């Protein structure tokens, strides 16, 4: 995948949104992303590692907002085949959603999530976007077109151990190649770490 960039409009006119494959991140990209993530999470989780970010799964693709050569926003996703209610689905697991303090309040998160949805559709073969989040941000994702589901979820936790969570935790899906009604009932097996 090639590196693509576009200028955003309106309040975001001074920002560019780049789409960068994980394998194409430059040393400068990694340093800028580390500054963004560590400003938010270093005290509680240590230094950001692009290949195992705070113990979560890495991303195949990064959607990065830049302002004056600084990274001010990020959303990443990775393609994976997961099990849902005995079926296998190709999903894009989304994580690393973060906007810097000084870039918040300008609808940058929405712009990034819209661009992420476009990249998932462009990638072909992805049935749904999938993410887990904190309860406080569910409304944001719903406003971006995602739908909350109720399912038990099995995954590998940040410490590398297999865990099962009961239904009720915030899990959301975004139809990409399938209709929302085709999301199967049953337990979700991420077959690896969450994003």
Phi, psi and omega in degrees: 000138180270160178284127179235148180221148174215148176274138177273166185251172174062229182300341183259013188304334181274005184244150173244145175247118180255146173247118187228125174296145181305319182291348181255005176297132177274169176301324177294318176302312182298317180296318181291319176297319179300318178298317180299308184290318182292331176299329182266321194239351187301319183300321182268336189231357182086190184286142178291136177238119184297338182264351175201067188298107180055030178090359177268172179290146177285173182253149172276328186224140179241130172253115194238128174264132180236144173223120181050050176066012175250142176280123182242357178196154183204142165219134178238159173210158179222139177282137177203146170272122179242165175258134177224112178056038179086355176257158174254134179230141172271119181236166169249108179280122187257139177197185179062036180276114184206135175239134179295154182308314186283354178253001181284157178084011181241014179067023179293321178302316178297317179298318179295316180295324176296318180293323177300314179301319178297318181293326177295316179295319179295332184289338179063143176085003179263126181280315185213152161277151183217136175206155170242149184207182173278152181304324184297340184249006179303315182301323177300311181294322177298319177296337178270006175101002179277158180236132178283137175242163175241116181201151167289151182225132176248136181202180170259125184281180183297337179272359178090014182255148176288132179224153174234130178249139180287165175303150177123331178292153183291109174236136182226150178231154176230118177298131178242292180259351181239164173278152181304321182297344181271359175296123184286153171282156174118176182296142175262123175250107183290345180054040179156196180283152171287170181257000000 
